[in-house]
């Protein structure tokens, strides 16, 4: 059973993705501990951590997501007293942007969060989000909260004719697996086009960088599930256009090449240097693929099952089938995926004779390669039903990465090849 987060998690991580911002959670400790843990794991801000440094009220030994620890009586009488205490206490620790976020239960109490912000004299750096769309998919909570923060900022278009040109990356969240390595790789690829990144919207960015995001020439939507609505807001409010690849996210050689060409064409840039680097990498490793195939007959005919965001599932499924000859025996997408991308996946499976694989993801049948979230992969591996699992989604398996590790872009294609080929070397199931 695949575990998927909801909009509440997406909303919390949208705030926690800003370097100098913090969530103030109006809710019980049960809503705090997991989110504080995942925020600190996905985006650690301190080089060391002493739990005794966070023993004061509201923190409960964790450095992130202080909360009002609502209890039974609070849901009847209201959380007035705790809200009155928590805001000045958290504000005194730093000058960070503060975002008060209601838990699902707290949103039913009806406390006027803005009143507490005004009475604490924090309206210049504190936002209230009373309802994050809790039963919605995680990506929708992320987008909604990012837009609420942008609206509160009330930014104005700031033209910047700098060279090299600067863009924003939109649609990357702390909830994306290895988000920081993805940013590193995309920054590297864009440098081949002489493009710099101004801001990665609410993923490792500062509040000042968010302000400067209005000077970018365009927004590049990486994962549309997490960023298309945000990009449209920038376009409607500030007139900043956005670029969206028709092939989905830049996953695998083909989709990455299309992604590069789309950006270069939109910005009227020469893509030849970037494309040459990509194709040289593909050629350099062709001999390893060919040698492995001549000795084993693989990866052609090897099976895989995949579950992830539609913008990742589409290019990855196509690439594994067309480039490596692998068979997609199970293809499923996470909630919040884009209908137009979903239809492309269905059409592709029908054309290749794998229509029965759509919306199928079994954890009780043998398969060579499982591509999913870390939790699901571990369950399948414990049953000895796969040779290799490749993690492309949260929740994480907890594996600690020291080297950049992403399935996106040119280096992401190499990582996928390495994982698949070494996985297929294992004994038959």
C-alpha positions as CSV (number, residue, x, y, z in Angstrom):
1,X,0.0,0.0,0.0
2,X,1.7,3.2,-1.2
3,X,1.8,6.0,1.3
4,X,1.0,9.5,-0.1
5,X,1.0,12.8,1.7
6,X,-1.8,15.3,1.6
7,X,-2.0,19.1,1.0
8,X,-1.3,19.7,4.7
9,X,2.3,18.3,4.2
10,X,2.7,20.2,1.0
11,X,1.7,23.4,2.6
12,X,4.1,23.0,5.6
13,X,7.0,22.1,3.3
14,X,6.3,25.1,1.0
15,X,7.1,27.4,4.0
16,X,9.9,25.3,5.3
17,X,11.5,25.5,1.8
18,X,12.2,29.2,2.4
19,X,15.6,29.6,4.2
20,X,14.5,32.4,6.4
21,X,10.9,31.4,7.1
22,X,9.2,29.1,9.6
23,X,5.9,27.4,10.1
24,X,4.1,28.1,13.3
25,X,1.7,25.2,13.6
26,X,-1.7,25.7,15.3
27,X,-2.4,22.1,16.1
28,X,-1.6,19.1,18.2
29,X,1.8,17.5,18.6
30,X,0.7,14.6,16.5
31,X,0.7,16.9,13.5
32,X,4.0,18.3,14.4
33,X,6.5,15.5,15.0
34,X,6.5,13.9,11.5
35,X,6.6,17.2,9.7
36,X,9.3,18.7,11.8
37,X,11.4,15.5,11.2
38,X,10.8,15.4,7.4
39,X,11.5,19.1,7.1
40,X,14.8,18.8,8.9
41,X,15.8,15.7,7.0
42,X,15.0,17.2,3.6
43,X,16.4,20.6,4.2
44,X,18.8,20.7,7.3
45,X,19.7,24.2,8.2
46,X,22.1,23.6,11.1
47,X,25.4,21.6,11.0
48,X,24.7,20.2,14.5
49,X,21.7,19.5,16.6
50,X,21.3,19.4,20.4
51,X,17.8,18.4,21.4
52,X,18.4,20.1,24.8
53,X,18.5,23.4,22.9
54,X,14.8,23.1,22.1
55,X,13.3,22.2,25.4
56,X,11.2,25.4,25.7
57,X,7.5,25.5,25.2
58,X,6.2,24.8,21.7
59,X,9.3,23.0,20.3
60,X,9.3,19.6,22.1
61,X,13.0,18.9,21.4
62,X,12.8,19.6,17.6
63,X,14.2,22.7,15.9
64,X,11.5,23.0,13.3
65,X,7.7,23.5,13.2
66,X,6.9,24.8,16.7
67,X,3.2,24.2,17.6
68,X,0.5,25.2,20.0
69,X,0.0,21.6,21.1
70,X,-3.8,21.7,21.0
71,X,-5.6,19.4,23.4
72,X,-9.2,18.3,23.9
73,X,-10.4,21.4,25.8
74,X,-8.8,23.7,23.2
75,X,-11.1,22.4,20.5
76,X,-14.1,23.5,22.6
77,X,-12.9,26.7,24.2
78,X,-10.5,27.8,21.4
79,X,-6.7,28.2,21.3
80,X,-6.6,31.9,22.2
81,X,-4.2,31.7,25.1
82,X,-1.7,29.5,23.3
83,X,-1.7,31.6,20.2
84,X,-1.2,34.7,22.3
85,X,1.9,33.1,23.8
86,X,3.4,31.4,20.8
87,X,3.8,34.2,18.4
88,X,6.0,36.6,20.5
89,X,8.0,33.6,21.7
90,X,8.8,32.4,18.2
91,X,9.3,35.9,16.8
92,X,11.9,36.7,19.4
93,X,14.2,33.9,18.2
94,X,14.9,35.5,14.8
95,X,13.7,38.0,12.2
96,X,12.4,35.2,9.9
97,X,9.1,35.3,8.0
98,X,6.5,33.4,10.1
99,X,3.5,31.5,8.7
100,X,0.8,30.4,11.0
101,X,-0.8,27.2,9.6
102,X,-3.9,25.5,11.0
103,X,-3.9,21.8,11.3
104,X,-7.1,20.1,9.9
105,X,-8.7,20.0,13.4
106,X,-7.7,23.5,14.3
107,X,-9.3,24.9,11.2
108,X,-12.7,23.8,12.6
109,X,-12.2,25.9,15.8
110,X,-12.6,29.2,14.0
111,X,-9.9,31.2,15.8
112,X,-9.2,34.5,14.0
113,X,-5.5,34.1,13.3
114,X,-5.1,37.5,11.8
115,X,-6.3,39.1,15.0
116,X,-3.5,37.4,16.9
117,X,-0.9,38.5,14.3
118,X,-2.1,42.1,14.6
119,X,-2.2,42.1,18.4
120,X,1.4,40.7,18.5
121,X,2.5,43.6,16.2
122,X,3.8,41.1,13.6
123,X,1.7,41.9,10.6
124,X,4.8,43.0,8.7
125,X,6.3,39.5,8.8
126,X,3.6,37.0,9.7
127,X,1.0,35.3,7.4
128,X,-2.0,33.2,8.4
129,X,-3.1,30.3,6.3
130,X,-6.3,29.0,7.9
131,X,-7.1,26.1,5.5
132,X,-4.5,24.3,3.3
133,X,-7.0,22.1,1.4
134,X,-6.2,19.1,3.6
135,X,-7.7,16.2,1.7
136,X,-6.2,17.4,-1.6
137,X,-2.9,16.0,-3.0
138,X,0.4,17.2,-1.5
139,X,1.2,19.2,-4.7
140,X,-1.9,21.2,-4.4
141,X,-1.2,22.3,-0.8
142,X,2.3,23.3,-1.9
143,X,1.1,25.4,-4.8
144,X,-1.7,27.0,-2.8
145,X,0.6,28.1,0.0
146,X,3.3,29.4,-2.4
147,X,0.7,31.6,-4.1
148,X,-0.6,32.8,-0.7
149,X,2.9,33.8,0.3
150,X,3.4,35.6,-3.1
151,X,0.1,37.4,-2.7
152,X,1.1,38.6,0.8
153,X,4.4,39.9,-0.6
154,X,2.5,41.8,-3.3
155,X,5.5,41.9,-5.6
156,X,6.0,44.2,-8.6
157,X,7.6,43.4,-11.9
158,X,11.3,44.3,-11.8
159,X,13.0,44.3,-15.2
160,X,16.6,43.1,-15.3
161,X,18.6,43.0,-18.5
162,X,21.6,41.2,-16.9
163,X,23.8,38.9,-18.9
164,X,23.7,35.9,-18.5
165,X,19.9,35.9,-18.4
166,X,18.2,34.7,-15.2
167,X,15.2,32.4,-14.8
168,X,13.2,30.9,-11.9
169,X,12.7,27.2,-11.5
170,X,9.1,26.5,-10.5
171,X,7.6,23.2,-9.3
172,X,10.3,21.8,-7.1
173,X,9.3,21.1,-3.5
174,X,11.1,19.8,-0.5
175,X,8.8,16.8,-0.9
176,X,10.4,15.9,-4.2
177,X,12.9,13.1,-3.8
178,X,16.5,14.5,-3.7
179,X,15.2,17.9,-4.6
180,X,18.6,19.6,-3.9
181,X,20.5,17.3,-6.2
182,X,17.9,18.0,-8.9
183,X,18.4,21.7,-8.5
184,X,22.2,21.2,-8.7
185,X,21.8,19.2,-12.0
186,X,19.4,21.6,-13.6
187,X,21.6,24.6,-12.7
188,X,24.5,22.8,-14.4
189,X,22.5,22.1,-17.6
190,X,21.2,25.6,-17.8
191,X,24.7,27.0,-17.5
192,X,25.4,25.3,-20.9
193,X,22.8,27.7,-22.3
194,X,24.4,30.6,-20.4
195,X,21.3,30.8,-18.2
196,X,21.5,31.5,-14.4
197,X,18.8,30.6,-11.8
198,X,17.5,33.6,-9.9
199,X,15.3,31.6,-7.5
200,X,14.0,28.1,-7.0
201,X,10.5,29.0,-5.8
202,X,10.1,27.8,-2.2
203,X,12.8,25.1,-2.4
204,X,16.0,26.2,-0.7
205,X,15.4,29.9,-1.5
206,X,15.6,32.9,0.7
207,X,12.9,35.6,1.1
208,X,15.1,38.1,-0.6
209,X,15.5,35.7,-3.6
210,X,11.7,35.4,-3.8
211,X,11.5,39.2,-4.1
212,X,14.2,39.1,-6.8
213,X,12.2,36.4,-8.7
214,X,10.2,39.1,-10.3
215,X,13.2,40.3,-12.3
216,X,13.5,36.9,-14.1
217,X,12.8,36.7,-17.8
218,X,10.7,33.6,-17.4
219,X,9.7,30.7,-15.1
220,X,10.8,27.2,-16.1
221,X,8.2,24.7,-14.8
222,X,10.1,21.5,-13.9
223,X,7.3,19.4,-12.3
224,X,3.9,20.9,-13.4
225,X,2.0,19.2,-10.6
226,X,3.9,21.4,-8.2
227,X,4.4,24.5,-10.2
228,X,2.0,25.1,-13.2
229,X,-0.5,27.1,-11.1
230,X,2.4,29.1,-9.6
231,X,3.8,29.9,-13.0
232,X,0.4,31.0,-14.2
233,X,0.1,33.3,-11.2
234,X,3.4,35.0,-12.1
235,X,2.2,35.4,-15.7
236,X,-1.2,36.8,-14.8
237,X,0.0,39.1,-12.0
238,X,3.4,40.2,-13.3
239,X,3.4,39.3,-17.0
240,X,6.3,36.8,-16.5
241,X,5.9,34.0,-19.1
242,X,6.6,30.4,-18.4
243,X,8.2,27.4,-20.2
244,X,6.7,23.9,-20.0
245,X,8.1,21.0,-21.8
246,X,5.5,18.8,-23.7
247,X,7.6,15.7,-22.8
248,X,7.2,16.1,-19.0
249,X,10.1,16.6,-16.6
250,X,13.7,16.2,-18.0
251,X,14.0,12.5,-17.1
252,X,16.1,10.3,-19.4
253,X,18.1,11.5,-22.5
254,X,15.1,12.1,-24.8
255,X,13.0,14.2,-22.4
256,X,16.1,16.1,-21.3
257,X,17.0,17.0,-24.9
258,X,13.4,18.2,-25.5
259,X,13.5,20.2,-22.3
260,X,16.7,21.9,-23.4
261,X,15.4,22.6,-26.9
262,X,12.1,24.0,-25.6
263,X,13.9,26.5,-23.2
264,X,16.4,27.5,-25.9
265,X,13.7,28.1,-28.5
266,X,11.6,30.1,-26.1
267,X,14.5,32.3,-25.1
268,X,16.0,32.5,-28.6
269,X,19.3,30.9,-27.5
270,X,21.6,28.5,-29.3
271,X,21.2,25.0,-27.8
272,X,23.9,23.3,-29.8
273,X,26.5,23.3,-27.0
274,X,24.1,21.8,-24.4
275,X,22.8,19.2,-26.8
276,X,26.4,18.2,-27.8
277,X,27.3,17.6,-24.1
278,X,24.2,15.5,-23.6
279,X,24.8,13.4,-26.8
280,X,28.5,12.9,-26.0
281,X,27.5,11.5,-22.5
282,X,25.1,9.1,-24.2
283,X,27.7,8.0,-26.7
284,X,30.4,7.6,-24.0
285,X,28.3,5.0,-22.1
286,X,26.9,3.2,-25.1
287,X,29.7,0.6,-25.1
288,X,28.9,-0.5,-21.6
289,X,25.2,-1.0,-22.5
290,X,26.1,-2.9,-25.7
291,X,28.6,-5.1,-23.9
292,X,26.1,-5.9,-21.1
293,X,23.4,-6.7,-23.7
294,X,25.7,-9.0,-25.7
295,X,26.6,-11.0,-22.6
296,X,23.2,-11.2,-20.9
297,X,20.5,-10.2,-23.5
298,X,19.5,-7.6,-20.9
299,X,18.1,-5.0,-20.3
300,X,15.9,-5.8,-23.3
301,X,12.8,-7.7,-22.0
302,X,13.4,-6.9,-18.4
303,X,10.3,-5.8,-16.5
304,X,9.6,-2.7,-14.5
305,X,6.8,-1.2,-12.5
306,X,6.6,2.5,-11.8
307,X,4.6,4.8,-9.5
308,X,5.2,8.5,-9.3
309,X,4.1,12.0,-10.5
310,X,2.8,11.9,-14.1
311,X,5.5,14.3,-15.3
312,X,8.1,11.8,-14.2
313,X,6.3,8.6,-15.2
314,X,5.6,9.7,-18.8
315,X,9.3,10.4,-19.8
316,X,10.7,7.6,-17.7
317,X,8.3,4.9,-19.0
318,X,8.9,6.0,-22.6
319,X,12.7,6.1,-22.2
320,X,13.0,2.7,-20.5
321,X,10.9,1.1,-23.2
322,X,12.3,2.9,-26.3
323,X,16.0,3.2,-25.2
324,X,16.5,0.1,-23.2
325,X,13.7,-2.2,-24.5
326,X,12.3,-2.8,-21.0
327,X,8.7,-3.9,-20.5
328,X,6.3,-1.7,-18.3
329,X,4.2,-4.3,-16.5
330,X,2.8,-1.8,-14.1
331,X,2.3,2.0,-14.5
332,X,0.6,4.2,-11.9
333,X,0.6,7.9,-11.1
334,X,0.2,9.7,-7.9
335,X,-2.8,11.9,-7.0
336,X,-2.6,15.5,-8.4
337,X,-1.2,14.5,-11.7
338,X,-2.0,16.4,-14.8
339,X,-4.8,15.0,-17.0
340,X,-3.1,16.0,-20.3
341,X,0.1,14.1,-19.2
342,X,-2.0,11.1,-18.0
343,X,-3.6,10.8,-21.4
344,X,-0.2,10.7,-23.1
345,X,0.8,7.8,-20.8
346,X,-2.3,5.9,-21.6
347,X,-1.9,6.5,-25.4
348,X,1.7,5.3,-25.2
349,X,0.9,2.1,-23.4
350,X,-1.9,1.4,-25.9
351,X,0.4,1.9,-28.9
352,X,3.1,-0.4,-27.4
353,X,0.7,-3.1,-26.4
354,X,0.8,-2.6,-22.7
355,X,-2.6,-1.1,-22.1
356,X,-3.3,-3.6,-19.3
357,X,-0.4,-2.2,-17.4
358,X,-2.1,1.2,-16.8
359,X,-3.1,2.0,-13.2
360,X,-1.6,-1.3,-12.1
361,X,1.1,-1.5,-9.4
362,X,1.2,-4.8,-7.6
363,X,3.4,-5.4,-4.6
364,X,2.8,-9.2,-4.6
365,X,4.1,-10.2,-8.1
366,X,7.8,-10.6,-9.1
367,X,9.3,-7.8,-11.2
368,X,12.8,-6.9,-12.2
369,X,12.9,-3.2,-11.3
370,X,10.6,-1.3,-9.0
371,X,10.5,2.5,-9.4
372,X,8.5,4.2,-6.7
373,X,8.8,5.8,-3.2
374,X,11.3,4.4,-0.6
375,X,8.6,2.9,1.6
376,X,7.0,0.9,-1.1
377,X,10.3,-0.3,-2.4
378,X,11.4,-1.6,1.0
379,X,8.1,-3.5,1.4
380,X,8.6,-5.2,-2.0
381,X,12.3,-5.9,-1.4
382,X,11.5,-7.6,2.0
383,X,9.3,-10.0,0.0
384,X,12.2,-10.7,-2.4
385,X,9.9,-9.8,-5.3
386,X,12.3,-7.5,-7.2
387,X,16.0,-7.3,-8.1
388,X,16.3,-3.5,-7.6
389,X,14.3,-0.6,-6.4
390,X,14.9,3.0,-7.6
391,X,13.5,5.7,-5.4
392,X,11.9,8.6,-7.2
393,X,9.3,9.8,-4.6
394,X,8.7,10.3,-1.0
395,X,8.4,8.9,1.7
396,X,12.1,8.2,1.7
397,X,13.8,4.9,2.6
398,X,16.1,7.0,4.8
399,X,19.2,6.3,2.7
400,X,21.8,9.1,3.3
401,X,23.2,10.7,0.1
402,X,26.5,12.5,0.2
403,X,27.1,12.8,-3.5
404,X,24.5,14.6,-5.7
405,X,21.9,12.0,-6.6
406,X,19.0,12.7,-8.9
407,X,17.0,10.9,-11.6
408,X,16.7,14.2,-13.5
409,X,18.8,15.5,-16.4
410,X,22.0,14.1,-17.9
411,X,23.5,12.8,-14.7
412,X,20.1,11.6,-13.7
413,X,20.0,9.3,-16.8
414,X,23.4,7.9,-15.8
415,X,22.2,7.2,-12.2
416,X,19.2,5.4,-13.6
417,X,21.3,3.3,-15.9
418,X,23.7,2.4,-13.1
419,X,20.9,1.4,-10.8
420,X,19.1,-0.7,-13.5
421,X,22.1,-2.5,-14.9
422,X,23.6,-3.4,-11.5
423,X,20.2,-4.5,-10.3
424,X,19.8,-6.8,-13.3
425,X,23.1,-8.4,-12.6
426,X,21.6,-10.1,-9.6
427,X,20.4,-13.7,-9.6
428,X,17.0,-14.4,-11.1
429,X,13.9,-14.0,-8.9
